[in-house]
């Protein structure tokens, strides 16, 4: 087990030195607030604040770790947790996104929004993540 952790953590630490930000594309498994913003500031149901994931206030409560995977990865890389793109950030993921195009809801649309705001090119110091397909 220690050997496996070394092979996972050591490259991550070396790779993280060149990363200054996360750019996230995907669905509810990565959305940390875009759906809530699009719905007027709330996430319906019994979910954690601004995300479609379990948290300490859900039924049944989650014991941890809390937050989405991106919320947990960012501090390990030493970068800021990306804010939703609807609030000016770099997390383009939105709950219920399909892998195609569907206005705001499609992952292809997320890539188009990113491209339109980066006509000079994508930042080279970012780690780009793409997690979709569950819908």
Secondary structure, DSSP 8 states (H G I E B T S, - for coil): -HHHHHHHHHHHHHHHTT--EEEEEESTTT-SSHHHHHTTS---SS--TTSSS--TTSSS---S--S-HHHHHHHHHTS----BGGGTSSB---TT-BSS--TTSBHHHHHHHHHHH-TT---TTEEEEEE----
